[in-house]
Amino acid sequence: MKILIVEDDPDLLDVTAYSLRRERFAVIEATDGVQALHRWKVDRPDLIVLDLGLPRHDGFEVLERVREKDLTPVLVLSGRGSEQDIVRAFGLGADDYVSKPFAAKQLALRIRAILRRASVEPLEQSEPTLEIGDLRIDPEIQEVTWAGRYIRLTPIEFRIFNLLAMHAGRIVTTSRLLAYVWGYEGGDQNALRTHLSHVRTKLQLRIFGGSITGTPGVGYRFELPRAGSAAGPAMPASTAEPAATFVPAAS
C-alpha cells in the first residue's frame, strides 16, 4: 500500500516515514500543500497522512481539494488538538484524526483500519436500497433523500447514518458503530460524537422531526417522526417503528 505523508517538519517527516516503511508501507513524502496536491495527483496514493499547519495551502485546503475530486482516505496527523480543528477536519471529510505526539504503532494500526474499511466498501455498496417512509438510502451511490430533499453526507457520516437507519427505533451499540465505521474496536468515541452532530445538522432534525439520541454507556438510536407530528414527513400511525423496506440493487 502506498502512503503519502504530508509534513513540513523534516525531522518528524523522516521519523514518520521510517516507522511506516518498517510496517511495510511504500511511502511518498511532501513538505507543503502545493507539493502534496501534486504528489496526490501524480502518484495516486492509497491513503494520505496529512498535517494541518502547512505552508503553501494548509492541511484544510488540501483536504478540501482532495474531497472535491475523490474519496482517497485521509488521516489527519496534527499538533492541533482543539475541538474546533477536529470538527472542521471531519466536516471536510477526514477519515480519522490523530493528535501529536503519537505512537508509531497506533498510527500504523489506524492506517490499516482505514485501508481495510476502504477495501470492503465496494462490496458494501451492492447492499439493497433502504426505504422507510419518505426516507431513502442508496448504498450503491451513497445517497440519502428524505421527503424529496437530497442530503449530502461525507462517507463516514453516510456509514453512521446507514447503520442507524437499518435499525431505526432500536439502539445500536457504540462498539458496533465504531467497528462498522472505522473497522476496529475501541475507536475514537469523540470522533463518533462529532460525526453524529454533523448528521443531525444535515438531516435538519429540529425542523423536520425525528431524532438521533444517545444512551450513555450503551449506544445511539435513530427515530423517525410519528404521524401527526408538527414537523417533517408523516410516518404511518403505529405503535411500532415504520418497517424498513429493502429494494434489491440493480444487477
C-alpha positions as CSV (number, residue, x, y, z in Angstrom):
1,M,0.0,0.0,0.0
2,K,1.2,3.5,-0.9
3,I,1.0,6.2,1.8
4,L,1.6,9.9,1.1
5,I,2.9,11.7,4.2
6,V,2.5,15.5,4.2
7,E,4.6,17.1,6.9
8,D,6.6,20.4,6.9
9,D,8.8,19.4,9.9
10,P,11.7,17.5,8.2
11,D,12.7,15.6,11.4
12,L,9.1,14.4,12.1
13,L,8.7,13.6,8.4
14,D,11.8,11.4,8.5
15,V,10.6,9.6,11.7
16,T,7.1,9.0,10.4
17,A,8.3,7.8,7.0
18,Y,10.8,5.4,8.7
19,S,8.2,4.0,11.0
20,L,5.7,3.4,8.2
21,R,8.3,1.8,6.0
22,R,9.1,-0.6,8.8
23,E,5.4,-1.5,8.7
24,R,5.9,-2.4,5.0
25,F,4.2,0.6,3.6
26,A,5.5,2.3,0.5
27,V,6.0,6.0,1.4
28,I,5.8,9.2,-0.6
29,E,6.7,12.5,1.0
30,A,5.6,16.1,0.6
31,T,6.5,19.1,2.7
32,D,3.9,21.7,1.7
33,G,0.3,21.9,0.4
34,V,1.2,22.5,-3.3
35,Q,3.6,19.6,-3.3
36,A,1.1,17.4,-1.5
37,L,-1.6,18.0,-4.2
38,H,0.9,17.4,-7.0
39,R,2.1,14.1,-5.5
40,W,-1.5,13.0,-4.8
41,K,-2.5,13.6,-8.5
42,V,0.7,12.0,-9.9
43,D,1.3,9.1,-7.5
44,R,-2.3,8.2,-6.6
45,P,-1.6,7.1,-3.0
46,D,-3.9,4.6,-1.2
47,L,-4.0,7.0,1.8
48,I,-2.8,10.4,2.8
49,V,-1.3,11.2,6.3
50,L,-1.9,15.0,6.5
51,D,-0.5,17.7,8.8
52,L,-2.6,20.8,9.1
53,G,0.0,23.5,9.6
54,L,1.5,23.5,6.2
55,P,3.0,26.3,4.0
56,R,1.5,27.0,0.6
57,H,-2.0,25.7,1.2
58,D,-2.7,24.5,4.7
59,G,-4.0,21.0,5.5
60,F,-7.6,22.1,5.5
61,E,-7.3,23.4,1.9
62,V,-5.5,20.2,0.8
63,L,-8.2,18.1,2.3
64,E,-11.0,20.1,0.7
65,R,-9.4,19.9,-2.7
66,V,-8.9,16.2,-2.4
67,R,-12.5,15.7,-1.4
68,E,-13.7,17.8,-4.4
69,K,-12.2,15.1,-6.7
70,D,-12.4,11.7,-5.0
71,L,-12.6,9.7,-1.8
72,T,-8.9,9.0,-1.2
73,P,-8.7,8.2,2.6
74,V,-7.2,11.0,4.7
75,L,-5.8,10.6,8.2
76,V,-5.1,14.0,9.8
77,L,-2.0,13.9,12.0
78,S,-1.6,17.3,13.7
79,G,-0.4,19.1,16.8
80,R,-3.7,21.0,16.7
81,G,-5.9,19.3,19.2
82,S,-8.7,21.8,19.6
83,E,-12.3,20.7,19.2
84,Q,-12.8,23.4,16.5
85,D,-9.9,21.9,14.4
86,I,-11.1,18.3,14.8
87,V,-14.7,19.2,14.0
88,R,-13.6,21.2,10.9
89,A,-11.3,18.3,9.7
90,F,-14.1,15.7,10.0
91,G,-16.6,18.1,8.4
92,L,-14.3,18.4,5.3
93,G,-14.2,14.6,5.0
94,A,-11.2,13.4,7.1
95,D,-11.4,9.6,7.9
96,D,-9.5,9.8,11.2
97,Y,-7.7,12.4,13.4
98,V,-4.6,11.6,15.4
99,S,-3.1,14.3,17.6
100,K,0.7,14.7,18.1
101,P,2.6,13.4,19.9
102,F,1.6,9.9,18.7
103,A,2.7,6.3,19.0
104,A,4.1,4.9,15.7
105,K,2.3,1.6,16.2
106,Q,-1.0,3.2,16.9
107,L,-0.6,5.3,13.7
108,A,0.0,2.1,11.6
109,L,-3.0,0.4,13.2
110,R,-5.3,3.3,12.3
111,I,-3.9,3.4,8.8
112,R,-4.6,-0.3,8.3
113,A,-8.1,0.1,9.8
114,I,-8.9,2.8,7.3
115,L,-7.5,0.9,4.4
116,R,-9.3,-2.3,5.4
117,R,-12.6,-0.4,5.5
118,A,-11.9,1.3,2.1
119,S,-11.2,-2.1,0.6
120,V,-14.6,-3.6,1.5
121,E,-16.7,-0.5,0.6
122,P,-17.3,-1.6,-3.0
123,L,-18.8,-4.8,-1.7
124,E,-21.0,-3.0,0.8
125,Q,-22.2,-0.6,-1.9
126,S,-24.0,-3.6,-3.5
127,E,-26.3,-3.7,-0.5
128,P,-30.0,-3.1,-1.3
129,T,-31.5,0.4,-1.1
130,L,-33.3,1.1,2.2
131,E,-36.7,2.8,2.3
132,I,-38.5,3.8,5.4
133,G,-41.5,6.0,4.7
134,D,-40.1,9.1,2.9
135,L,-36.6,8.2,3.8
136,R,-34.5,6.6,1.1
137,I,-30.8,5.4,1.5
138,D,-28.9,4.1,-1.5
139,P,-25.6,2.5,-0.5
140,E,-24.5,2.0,-4.1
141,I,-24.2,5.7,-4.7
142,Q,-24.1,6.7,-1.1
143,E,-27.1,9.0,-1.5
144,V,-29.7,9.9,1.1
145,T,-33.0,11.6,0.3
146,W,-35.8,12.4,2.7
147,A,-39.2,13.7,1.6
148,G,-37.6,14.8,-1.7
149,R,-34.6,16.5,-0.1
150,Y,-31.1,15.4,-1.1
151,I,-28.9,15.2,2.0
152,R,-25.1,15.4,1.3
153,L,-23.1,13.3,3.8
154,T,-19.4,12.5,3.9
155,P,-18.5,8.8,3.5
156,I,-18.1,8.4,7.3
157,E,-21.4,10.2,8.0
158,F,-23.2,8.0,5.5
159,R,-21.9,4.8,7.1
160,I,-23.0,6.0,10.6
161,F,-26.5,7.0,9.4
162,N,-26.9,3.9,7.2
163,L,-26.3,1.6,10.2
164,L,-28.6,3.6,12.5
165,A,-31.4,3.7,9.8
166,M,-31.2,0.0,9.2
167,H,-32.0,-0.4,12.9
168,A,-34.4,2.5,13.2
169,G,-36.2,2.5,16.6
170,R,-33.5,0.3,18.2
171,I,-30.3,1.1,19.9
172,V,-27.1,0.4,18.0
173,T,-24.2,0.0,20.5
174,T,-21.3,2.3,20.4
175,S,-18.9,-0.5,19.9
176,R,-20.8,-1.7,16.9
177,L,-20.9,1.7,15.3
178,L,-17.1,2.2,15.9
179,A,-16.3,-1.2,14.4
180,Y,-18.7,-0.7,11.4
181,V,-17.4,2.8,10.6
182,W,-13.7,2.7,11.5
183,G,-13.1,-1.0,11.1
184,Y,-11.7,-1.7,14.6
185,E,-13.0,-2.0,18.2
186,G,-12.2,0.8,20.7
187,G,-12.2,3.6,18.2
188,D,-12.5,7.3,18.9
189,Q,-15.8,8.0,20.6
190,N,-15.2,11.7,20.4
191,A,-14.9,11.5,16.7
192,L,-18.1,9.5,16.6
193,R,-20.0,12.2,18.6
194,T,-18.6,14.8,16.2
195,H,-19.9,13.0,13.2
196,L,-23.3,12.4,14.8
197,S,-23.6,16.1,15.4
198,H,-22.9,16.8,11.7
199,V,-25.5,14.1,10.7
200,R,-28.2,15.7,13.0
201,T,-27.5,19.1,11.5
202,K,-27.5,18.0,7.9
203,L,-30.8,16.0,8.4
204,Q,-32.3,19.1,10.0
205,L,-34.0,17.0,12.6
206,R,-35.0,20.0,14.6
207,I,-37.0,21.3,11.6
208,F,-38.2,18.1,10.0
209,G,-38.7,16.0,13.1
210,G,-37.1,12.7,14.1
211,S,-34.2,12.2,16.4
212,I,-30.8,10.6,17.0
213,T,-30.4,10.1,20.7
214,G,-27.7,8.6,22.8
215,T,-27.9,6.3,25.8
216,P,-24.7,6.9,27.9
217,G,-22.5,3.8,28.0
218,V,-24.8,1.9,25.5
219,G,-25.2,3.5,22.1
220,Y,-27.4,5.5,19.8
221,R,-30.9,5.3,18.3
222,F,-32.5,6.9,15.2
223,E,-36.2,7.5,15.2
224,L,-38.4,9.0,12.5
225,P,-41.2,11.4,13.3
226,R,-44.6,10.0,14.1
227,A,-47.7,10.6,12.1
228,G,-49.3,13.9,13.0
229,S,-46.1,15.5,14.3
230,A,-45.7,19.2,13.8
231,A,-42.7,18.9,11.5
232,G,-41.3,16.5,9.0
233,P,-42.8,13.9,6.7
234,A,-45.5,11.9,8.3
235,M,-44.9,8.3,9.2
236,P,-47.6,5.6,9.3
237,A,-49.6,5.7,12.6
238,S,-48.5,2.8,14.6
239,T,-47.2,1.8,18.0
240,A,-44.1,0.4,16.3
241,E,-41.5,2.0,14.1
242,P,-42.3,2.0,10.4
243,A,-41.0,-1.1,8.8
244,A,-37.9,-0.8,6.6
245,T,-38.2,-1.9,3.0
246,F,-35.1,-3.2,1.2
247,V,-35.1,-2.6,-2.5
248,P,-32.7,-5.0,-4.3
249,A,-29.8,-3.4,-6.1
250,A,-29.9,-3.4,-9.9
251,S,-27.7,-6.1,-11.3
